[in-house]
């Protein structure tokens, strides 16, 4: 099935922005793997299988996320 690039980008952004997956090291395989709710992990694995750099994307997502409150630095 062919999907245009704009639709692919929108799906990618929706998966990235709407999950609580965390990336943790697997002690047995010594690789980083998504952890969390099964459906969200499956969606993130889908992105990984499609050569998306989720590590960098999660960092950017968290850096640019709106914060409820920020503590002032002394």
HELIX and SHEET records of a PDB file:
HELIX    1   1 UNK A    5  UNK A   17  1                                  13    
HELIX    2   2 UNK A   38  UNK A   49  1                                  12    
HELIX    3   3 UNK A   54  UNK A   64  1                                  11    
SHEET    1   A 2 UNK A  22  UNK A  26  0                                        
SHEET    2   A 2 UNK A  31  UNK A  35 -1                                        
END                                                                             
